[in-house]
Amino acid sequence: MRIIDEMGMKAKAASRQLAVAGEKKNDALRTIAKALIENQDAIIAANKVDLDNGEKNGLSAALIDRLRLDEGRIKGVADGVLEVAALQDPIGTVISGSTRPNGMEITKIRVPLGVIGIIFESRPNVTVDAAVLCLKSGNAVILRGGKEAINSNKCLAKIMQDAIESAGLDRNSVQLIEDTTRQSSVELMELTEYLDVLIPRGGKGLIRAVVENAKVPVIETGAGNCHVYVDESADINMAADIIYNAKTSRPSVCNAIETILVHENIAEKALPVIKARLDEKNVELRGCKKTAAILGDCVVPAEESDWETEYGDYILAVKVVSSLDEAIEHIAKYSTGHSECIVTNDYKNAKKFTASVDSAAVYVNVSTRFTDGGMFGLGAEIGISTQKLHARGPMGLNELTSMKFIIEGDGQVR
């Protein structure tokens, strides 16, 4: 029997226990949070191996930052676990109910999905975030991280498994695939006998590969070619602040922007102000001809590929547009459906933008960096769904459940 099949069998058995675990799930979460702090030296040591390997292999500064774990980040992860423990348990929640004319009582309740597979890239905090969300929602999880974070992930997974077991639950509620070859990803995508859903978290290439090759149901998350459109009525300083935050606060994450669109009637005034802010972080601008005419030789001529690229770095594409309609059309063509923003003081333009742009999160005068379960008041999330079926936007606990109909009666027959 393949290792992946053994993991699937163990996960399926663990999922049956988790479905009725009740308060034991919170006990396990609190134990995990405590164990992360107690074992932070071991986590940092394992993470250092990954960081050293990443530098040797030429990972960008943004990817190294994405990979890094220190005391502050570990505490943040542990605090996040406690926040999940404090959330209301969705399992068993009554969604609706009715009594039929023949006296049958029908109740629709939330139940776990079962066994969730998650394929993700170089952020080791995802190992914990994903595991605890699945645990809280009564799901067993099989994690498959990238090779860049394998030492961090192995350390974190063992800490969580030990904590889960000490709380009286099956340690196989959380499992990590330690083989980081392509074959292990393919095997997980084909685990139809045991896996109920597969969630990819990472760049566009990873998500496309999973969607195109998986034989199990997939929820698309994460690809973030996000935009800010600066309308002709915009407050220029506000636009510069939003763009600076949305691009540079953490350029490697999926809710960071990759392209700005600027109305031609405001471009000559706005672009120098925006560039001055972005220069604080040495952001490279790849612009259209009109952008270059305004800002000069500092602008790298944009190619068609720049409009569709999720850089994940201090690079920003810039295009001057003639109208709101052109901005909307550009977003419709190149967006991944994640998060888009308009900066405007025109109420009608704001309403047209929010009605016309078909993305999971659409902002008016707010940075796209707020697309996050915690920022939306939903608690932690397992990812940002960019599709429309089952879940869209930040995927919290409710989005990790399905439903079941309970029918009660006193002998009715049909």
Summary of the structure (lengths in Angstrom):
residues: 414
radius of gyration: 23.3
end to end distance: 45.2
largest distance: 81.8
contacts: 1484
relative contact order: 0.13
helix: 47%
strand: 20%
